[in-house]
Amino acid sequence: MGKKKGKIAYIEGIYSSGPRGGFVDVDENYSVYIPSSDRNGSFEKDKVKVEITLKRAGKKDEGKVVEILERGITKVVGVLDKSKDFGFVIPDGKVLKEDIFIPKKDINGAKDGQMVICKITEYPASRNSHAEGEIIEIIGYKDEPGVDIRAIVESMNIPDKFPEEVMAEAERIPDSVSPKDAAKRMDLRDKITVTIDSDSAKDLDDAISIEKNGDMYRLYVSIADVSEYVTLGSKLNEEAIKRGTSAYLCNRVIPMLPKKLSNGICSLNEQVDRLTLSCIMDIDNKGNVISHQIAETVINVNHRMSYVSVQKILDGDKEEIDKYNDIAHIFPLMHELSLIIRKRRQDRGGIDFNIDESEIILNDEGFPVIIRAHERNEASRIIEDFMIMANETVAKALYDEHMPCVYRIHEEPGADKIDELKNTLHTMGITIKTNHGKVHPMEIQKLLKSVEGKSEEAFVSFMTLRCMNQARYSSYQNRHFGLASDYYCHFTSPIRRYPDLLVHRIIKDYLNNRMDDDKINYYNMTLEGLAASSSNCERRAVQAEREVNRLKKAQYMIERIGEEYEGVVSGVTDFGMFVMLPNTIEGMIRLGQRGKEKLFYDDKTKEVRSNRRNLKYRLGDSIKIRVINVDVSSRTIDFDLGE
């Protein structure tokens, strides 16, 4: 972590500003406080070198920036506030808190109130000076459809347009599978095969077939063979590395691959031949994989199914069963195996975070008209269970054969995070068994089971998830804590995730006897860098998705100022109490004086109280709120106590 020169300790990390100074994050578990006077020209997201000036037990160490290693932000997206002789770009969102000064000569035709992109030309020398910039692109006015989401995409540096050479390469790829290519593969076209996805999905990269013989199940998980078309050294491959993943932003998808591939030849559309990699597993009635085969295959999907349709069939809906009478019988069998696999995973301690995801529906102008919690049904769980099983089987197979691999790892949470969770739960009267700051995933599973169906379920799930480390990619095998899995990789989504594409390449090199010493050395030299790059791209896409969701939630609530709702206390601090509504929208009740009444935070009891009324609010408590203010530009929602 630290570098020493004599008795001076140095660390490297990412700078972020705060209200009274800043912080340098070294990793998930360690950050250093930087006083304002010691930031030395560092700017948001800069990679910096810090000298530790004060080590403090139980509190953050203190330091000063001694060198800026790499600028983290080189362009800024925001609204132009234009005057006669100059302008300021007010950054969009909350990441950057400092306005950018734009000289008159660098406004370049932009108009007051437009959303623009400016390149930073000069960074602030002191905390009292402004960064300067030049406007390089005009996005449009904020109320124009799509401008708000594009602004977030640009601010995250997510590549939005495919270069011409990438598109030209994609156009040369065939639209259909040739008989010659199909003949080289294991033929699964006679199997009943389905895809099961959401109604809106267009990139269908996984298909399922299933059979049962006595107590033994045979499960076929067939995945689009993207590596057949996106080859090493191609422009398509270079672009896929830059993007790392597809980003799903409400009604908009920024794909990792051009539509010619993602919605065409690589998508497992019904009634057409498609090239796939299949993980074929023989599974007993306890959920154990007795044997497996991974093969290059060709399939033909019988039906493109939706989660809604499959759920109706499982529920015995006669109309839906009649509609799919040629295949309806396979879904109860899938559900039967899914429950067996899920129980096995739960028995070993796998954690199922039942976190409500947001479903945001926009109108043609891009304005949110419906926001609700997205419900998981058994149909979606079937796919989840089958994909996890295939990912585990492939990871273990590559490990056992001593092959390179990009693993999906999830390290166990740090002791400080577990202690924080334990203390938080204690204030709610909930206990969790730990051992010297360590916790077994089985204990997390028991915790979540204990609050299932109760008012505090969503909050406890959220707090528990927050204490977890982020899953990431690595070329080094390690346990996946959340799944309680010894071997795990991503194999099942190569249309939208680059690590899956890498795993497919490795499998095909192995199957076709191309894995010689030179190839193994190549993978050993490149995989860790690609794994780290993919992890960063994933975090970028997740952050963009969260920012878009926060924006749309603010837009939705601005029309509901004055309305009252019932929610659950999701966070308490010395400055405010956060409340989560059933539709997943979160706002804050600011603490302080309200006429003769004062709301304050009691650090001893970890609750918010009133100095005049017998009010006590703790984490997980139900509470009535009233919407009093919404700031769309900062994506914040303010609540007050309801009647």
Buried (B, 14 or more C-beta within 10 A) or exposed (E): EEEEEEEEBBBBBBBBBEEEBBBBEBEEEBBBBBBBEBBBBBBBBBBBBBBBBEEEEEEBBBBBBEEBEEBBBEBBBBBBBBEEEBBBBBBBBEBBEBBBBBEEEBBEEBEEEBBBBBBBBEBBEEBEEBBBBBBEBBBBEBEBEBBBBBBBBBBBBBBEEBEEEBBEBBEEBEEEBEEEBBEEBEEBBEBBBBBBBEEEBBBBBBBBBBBBEEEEBBBBBBBBBBBBBBEEEBBBBBBBBBBBBBBBBBBBBBBBBBBBBBBBBBBBBBEBBBBBBBBBBBBBEEBEBEEBBBBBBBBBBBBBBBBEBBBBBBEEBEEBBEBBEEBBEBBEBBBBBBBBBBBBBBEBBBBBEBBBEBBBEBEEEBBBEEBBBEEBBBBBBBBBBBBBBBBBBBBBBBBEEEBBBBBBBBBBBBBEBBEBBBEBBEBBEBEBEBEEEEBBBBBBBEBBEBBEEEEBBBBBBBBBBEBBBEBBBBBEBBBBBBBBBBBBBBBBBBBBBBBBBBBBBBBBBBEEEEBEEEBBEBBEEBBBEBBBBBBEBBBBBEBBBEBBBBBBBBBBBBEEEEEBBEBBBBBBEEEBBBBBBEBBBBBBBBBEEEEEEEBBBEEEEBBBBBEEEEBEBBBBBEBEBBBBBBEBBBBBBBBBBBE
